[in-house]
Amino acid sequence: MANNNEIKIADPKIAPYNKNCKNPIDDPEFHLSTPFSERNFLRLTAPPEFGSNLLAVLNSKNPSQPRSDYSRAASVQRGAQLFGIDLTAFANRMIPGRMPSKGDGRDPNAINQSDRMVSCVSCHTPVQRTGRSPAAGDPSLGTDAAAVVDILSYRWAPIFSDLILHKGPIIDAERFAPTPRDPILVSRTTVVRSNRLNFKTYDLPRNLTDDIFLNQKATAKGEEFRTPPLMGIGKVGPPFLHDGSVYLSTLTRDTTPAGTVFTNREVTNAPLVVRSVDDALRAAIELHDLPAPDDYKTSKLPGGGCPVPPGGKVFNKIGNVINYGSSPKDVICPPYNSAISKTHRSEAREVIGRFRYLTPYDQQAIIDFLKEL
């Protein structure tokens, strides 16, 4: 995402493992200001188009009244509430004609301030209010100028982001390696309708810190990431995360899918094979923080447990070694009360801890809700 004059990732001196690659297509020519611009950040976000189940909840007489059935709409409602949303406030701001003439007196960002539950809303702010559109005065809009400015100004936007930088998870062995960790294959077993299926998965690194732009002025630190808007995530789908590492492809779904581990109230670090949108969303949530430390509930399935690379090291093809030290588990899955956990787990560690304590049903409810955005 950078001008060739700034970073030449195809230069053999920088990336020697690319020296025999053929690259007939010129790299994109734009400056760092483009991907780092907040306005461009939002322009790359899909417009809102809520799913039918979420709309059924928002259009109901009392969106906050828990549904007693086992419908998909009930799961979506439960997921939204676990997310930390005040569904009545959200409906008033999203459904035309719902907002009382004198306002509703509820949280302007549609956050349930009385009980944030898992508290995903702490960073993924459901609703933001736009100001005066910067399109005002743009001569290129011609006769449409007034209409364009009106439709963009002072509107409730369900972007699901606070647009603020937050600290991500850190694994020093990978962060300070001279080159990124080479992809490694890990055998993992997933259970589908009581059937055990085995796959060679490309292990998803749990370190999200990247100092590639650290020498540039006015950029975020290597461990900092702006909260990505979730608006439209259900329609766009994978890849997820800032680098698109959580992928889903028909070319690899049945051969070498992405893989990691996940935790809920019933199991710790169970194998996660990314073969569906639900799997990809679960993996993206899990990668918000370092994995849980192994305990008595740790999965015994192949590929379960703390995702330590075989032998505790990764030997990159160009010769350098990423060494996780004498106790790799304490680096990759540090105990929550350890010193390294306090410094290297992400800013979302408490939220992810709550998510991991949910039942499988409640975790699925949040995933069902996200798919409706």
N, C-alpha and C positions, 0 to 999 in steps of 0.2 A: 504494500500500500504506500509506496514512496517513489519519488522521482529517482531516476538512475544516478543522478549526481549526488544524491543523499545516501542511498544504500544500494549496492549492487550485489544482490543476493546470488546472482548467477556467476559472479566473478570467482574463478577457481581459487584465488587467493583467500577469499572470504569463506567460500563453501567448496572445499576441495572435492567433496563427494559428488559434486555436480559437474566435474571437469569433462566427463564423456557424454553428458546429456546434450541433446540437440534442442535448441530453443529458437525455432523459426519465427516466433511471434514476439514483437517488441513488447517490453514491459510497459505497464501503464505509466503515463507521464503526468503526474500531478504531485503537488507538494504536501508535506506533512500537515499543513493547515487544513487540507481538505478532509481527511478522515478524522481529524481531531476537532473539526468545527461542530459545535452543538447543533447548528441548523442542519448541516448535512447528516448528522447522526439521526435526527428525526425524519429527514427526508427518506432515509433508507428503511423506515418503519412502515409496515403495512397499515392501511387505514382500518378503522374498526368495522367489523361486520360480525356481530354476535351470532352464536349458534342458536338454533331453535329452542333448545332446552333452557339456556340462560334467559332468552327472551320470554319464555313461558313463566319463569320465576319473576322477572322484572315487571311483567304485565299483570301479575296476579294482584288481588286486592291488597294483600299484606305480604310483600316479598320476604319479610323477616320472619314470618310465622313458619316454624319448622314443618316440613311435609311429613306425613305419617306413612306414605307408601314407599315402595322400593324402586321407583322409577328412576330413569336417568336424570330427570329434572331434579329429583330429590337429592341425588348424589352431587349434582352441580351446585345446588343450593348449599349443601353441607360443605362442599369444598370452598365455596366463596366465603362462608362464615369462618371456617378454619383459617383461611387466608388472612382474615382480619377485617373483612368488609362489612360496613353497615349497608345492608342490601336495600333498605328503604331510602337512604340518602343516595345510594348509587342509582336506583330506579328514578328518583326525582330528577336527577341530573342527566340521565340517559334517555328517558322516554318522554317525548314531547307531550306537554300538557300535564305532567305529573307534579311539577313543582308548585306548591301553594303560592298564591299571589303575593303573600307577605314573607315568602321564604319558609324553610322548614326548621330552622334553628339547629340543624344537625351539622356534623363535621363537614366543612366545605370540600375536603378531599375524599369523602365517603369512607373514612376509617372508623371502625367501631372502637371508640375511645374507652368504652366501659369494659371491653374484653377483646384484646387483639388476638387472642388465642395463639396460633403458631407465630403470628406477627410478621408474615411475609410483607405486609404493608409498611413496615418500618423503612424499607428501601423501595419496594415496588408500590409507590403511592398510586392508588387507583385512578384518581381524577385530578387533573391540573386545570386551572383556569387560564386561558390565553389572554394576552393583552392586545394592544392595538397592533394589527398586522403590519409587518415591515413592508408589505406590498404596497402600502399607501404611498402614492406619489410616483409609482413606477410607470413611466410613459409607455412601456411595452404592452401594458394591459389594455390600452385603448379604451373603448366604450364599456368594456367589462370591468373596469377598475373598481367602481363602487360596489358592485355585486361581489367581486372576489374579496375585497377588504372586509365587507360585512360578514361574509360566511366564515371568515377566519378569525375575526376579532371578538374578544370577550365571550369565548365559547368554552363549554366544559369538554375537556379532551381526556378520554380514558387511556392515557398512555402507560399507566402502571410503571412509573419510574419517578424517582426524586431528582434524576439528572445529576446526582452527586457522586463523587469518587469514593470508593470504599476499598478496604484492604482485602485481598484474596489470600488463599492458602499458599504457604511457602515450604518448599523442600530445598534446602541449601545445596545439596549434592547436584540437583538438576539446575537450580538457578545459576550457580557459578561455574557450571561446566563450560568448556570452550565452545562446544557445539551442542545443539539440542539433542535430547535422548533419541536414539534410533528407535523405530517401532519394534516392539517385541510381541511375539505370539504367545498367548497363554491359553491352555485348555480349560474350558469352563463348561459346566453342565447347567442347563436350564430346564425347568419343569413346565411342560405345556399340557394342560388337561391330563394330569397324572402320568404323562409320558416324559421320560428323561431323554433330552437331546444334547449331544456333545458337539462343541464347536471349538475351532482354533480362533480365538478372538485377538484383535489388536488391542492390547492393553492401553487404556486411557490414562496418561500421566495425571497424578493428582496435584502436582505443582502447577499453578497457573501464573506464577511470577515470570515476567519476561522483561529484561533490561535492554532490549534492542534499541529503544529510542531514548535511553537515559542521557545521552550526550546532547540531546536537543533541548533548547530552551522552551520553557512554558509547557512542558509535557508532564504527564502523570509519572509518578515513581513506578518502578517495575512491578510492585505488588498492588498497584491501585487500578481500579476499573470503574468506569462510569456505569451505573445501573442501567442495563439495557431495557428499553420499553418492551413490555409484553403484548402491547396492542397488536392484534393480528397474528399472534404466534400460532393459534390453532389453525389458521388458514394457510400460513406459509410453511410451518413445520420445520424439520431439521434441514441443514445442520444447525446446532445450537452452540452457545458460548461465543466469546469474543473472537476466537480463532477457528470456529467451525469444527472443532475436534470431535464433537459428538455427532457422528454422521449416521446416515441411514441410506443405503443404496440397494437397488435390486440386483446390482452386480456382485455384491458381497454378502447380502442378507443371509444366504444359505451356505456360505463358504467361510469367509473371514470377517464377520461383523465386529463392530466395536464392543469392548467389554470392560467391566469394572466390578465393583461390589456395592451392595446396598444394605441398609439396616432399617428394621422396623421393630415394633415392640416384641415380636415373636422370634426374630432371628438377627444375628449380628454378622455383617460382612458376607452376605449370601452372594453367590455369583449372579451377575447381571449381564445378560447377553442382549445387545441392542438390535432387536429384529422388528420393532414396531415403533410407532410414534409415542405410545405410552412408555416403552422402554427408554426411548431417547429423552423424554421429559424427566423420567425418574433419574437417569444418569446425569442430566444437566443440573438437577436439584442436588444430587449427591456431591457433585464436583464443586459445589459452593464452598466446601470445607474438606479438610483432610478426613480420611476414613475414621470410623469409630475404632477405639482400641478393642482387640479381641477379648472375649469373655466366655462364660460358660454357655452362652447361646450361639457361639460362633458356628457357622455352617460347616458341615463335614463334606458337602458336595465338592467334587473336583473344581478348583478355581475359587473356592470359598476361602475366607480368612483374609487377614491383612494382605493387600496386593503387593507383596515384596517381590521384585524381580528375582528370577532363579539365581541362587548363589549370592544374592544381595548386591549384585553389580550388573551394570550394562556395558558391554564392550561394543563401542561404536565402530563401524567399519573403517573409519579413517584412522583408528588407532587409540583414541583417548578412551579412558575408562571412567564411568560414573559410579563412584563407590559410596554406598550408603552407610558405611562404617561398620563397627562391630555389632551393633544392635539395630538393624534396619527397621524393625517394627516400631521402635521408639522414635524413629525419625518420620516414618510414613504414617503410622497410626499411633501417635503419642497419647498416653493416658491423659485424660482431661485435666487432672490436677498437676501435671508435670510442668516444669519450667518451659520446655520447648513448646508445649501446647499453648501456653499463655502468649508466646511471642510469634508462633508460626501458624497457628490456626487462624482462620479468616475472621473478619468482622461479623460474619453471619453465623459464627459457631453456635451461639445460643439458639437462634432460629432453627438452624439445621438440627441441633440437638432435640428441639421440640418435635420437629418433623420425624426424626428417627424414633421417637417414643410413641408415635401414632400407631394405631392398628393398621393392618394392610388395607382394610376397608376405607379408613379415613385418608390414608395416603392416596388411594385411588380416587377418592372424591376430589382432592386438590388437583390431581392430574385431569380428571374429567372437566373440572372447571376451567383449567388452562386451555383445554382444547376448544372451549366455547368462545374464547376471546378473538 
